[in-house]
Each structure stands twice: as structure tokens, then as C-alpha cells.
Amino acid sequence: MDVQRLELLRELAERHSVTAVARATHRTPSAVSQQLKVLEREAGLPLTERSGRGLVLTDAGRALARSATDVAVALERATAVWDEFRNRATGEVSLVTFPTAGQMLLPGVLQQLAAHTGLIVKCTDMDPELSDFPALTSDFDIVLAHSMRGQVPWGGRGLTVVPLMTEPLDVGLPTDHRLAGRASVGAADVVGETWIGVPDGFPFERIVHEIEQQGGGRVQVSQRFADMRLVEAFIMAGLGIALVPRYTSGGSQPGRLVLKPLRGVDAERQIVALMRPDRAERLAVRTVIDALRTRAARVQAEHTS
């Protein structure tokens, strides 16, 4: 069987439409369909079937798509062995991050990787809902994602997951707030406050629900923002309080914003790198992952000390 046709089948399994596969692989939809038909003839079994106006994989198609992943992993592993013999991590690595992780990690990572001539890291940022992070691995080599403890939306997706760090989430207050002098705050202290929230479906929302359960009331959310810079601006203006990542927020405006640990609530987020298993084998990708882990450990050590 042709490796490139197997890869098209795998793309269909992940992207769920011929049009999306065509767009990702720079082909026309008719060209993708033709190649899939050739693969079916090679396999001797139906691999796709009509569902409405689109195509879905048959049981045989899904099984062969899983095998296509194994083939891709083996090929990338062989290439990585050769790169290691040459002692060269080269090529382009694409990375997408949510904004606060990018702010915290990427400048130091790219400085560290500057010594690797021939290695190019192309970065961009997005702030998707929690459930949308895994899908980004189809278009990027590395996806920096975050979730609350106990939330693993990428489980069972066949992805390689590399833990990078655990970051506490504190309650951000204006400096003249009645609770600003406390060493920490509990759910009962803050449940009656006006809050600046995150969009529905974002990871921090679970902690707000836990504050409501423990505090015995409903949190009043006046505004919802994905951008933490907007959240901090509203806090400093006295328009509400919010959950704020400890390592990436608050320090830019000393004297206008204070962070208080939240007692009795599991207020931490896990930051991880997600990858397709074949891309995780590339030496260039592994080199970037090593730099991310080094930088994340350094950030945690600096704040712990």
C-alpha cells in the first residue's frame, strides 16, 4: 500500500471530511477521493461509506487508519535516528500556544534554541475552548494546552502528552480591596463578589463552580474575557475580581494588583504539550520539547524560591 494514500486515510479519520483533508494537504477534494478509491482497491475492502453528503470510515477503514499512524511513527523514528547520527536537529517546527503560556515560556525557549542553526520554530497563539485543543494537533507540530486537575479532554485521542508544569491560580484583587491585606482567601470570602469571568467552556470555569459550591452562593459574573490583560485591567479599575495565573499575571502592574491564594479549592492548571505521535518522534520537535521543559522548570523554580 502507498504510504501517502495511507496518510490521506488517517487525515480523513482525524478531520472527518474530504474537503478538510483536501485543504490540509493542498489537494482538490476530487483528487483526495480518487486516491482513497485507489487505496480501497489495494486493500480489497470498503474503507469509506456515504453518510449524508459526506464520507465516513468503515470499521476496516478505521482499523487501517490506526495502522497508518503506526507507519507514520515508524518513518519519523527512522528519520530521527539518522538526524541523531548527524547530530543535527533541523527543519521547521510549528507551535501554537494559548496566550499566557506563550508569554511565560516562548521568549526564553526561542533564546535557548537560537544556537541550533537550521532549526526554525514558527509560533502563533490561539485561545480555544478546552475541548478544541486536541484538534489543533492536526495542523501544528506542538500544541501548548492547559486544563484543570481532573480534566483530560485529550485522553483516548492517541496523542503524545508531555507535562510541562503546574501553575497555581490566585484571586486577583485591586490593592484597595477589603481582602487585599489577607494572606489568602476562602470561597466564602469571595463568592459574593462581582467577578470577571472567562468565556463558557474555558478551563477556569470549573473553579468558579467549585467556589459557588463551597461558598454557598452564586458568583455574579459581570464580564467575560479570554484575554488576561483585559481581565487585569478590569480588576485594577475596581470593576471586579478574577482568577489570575500566578506566574504570568500581576507582576506587570506593581502597586495596582495583588494576588491571593485560594484556600480549600483545587485552583491549579496543568500545562502540557500535545503532539501527534509521529511528529513527537522528530528530532527537531523533541529538541523544542526539551527546551520547553527546561524553561518551564526554571519558571517554577524562580517563583517557588
WODA-V177626 format. One record per helix or strand of 2 or more residues. SS is the DSSP state (alpha for helix, beta for strand). FROM is the first residue (numbers start at 1). LEN is the number of residues. If there is no record, write none. Layout:
ss->[SS:SS]
from->[FROM:FROM]
len->[LEN:LEN]
This chain:
ss->[alpha:alpha:alpha:beta:beta:alpha:beta:alpha:beta:alpha:alpha:beta:beta:beta:alpha:beta:alpha:beta:alpha:beta:alpha:beta:beta:alpha:alpha]
from->[3:18:29:48:54:59:91:99:119:130:134:142:159:184:187:194:205:220:228:241:251:257:268:279:283]
len->[13:8:15:4:4:28:7:15:7:3:5:7:16:3:4:4:11:5:9:5:3:7:9:3:22]
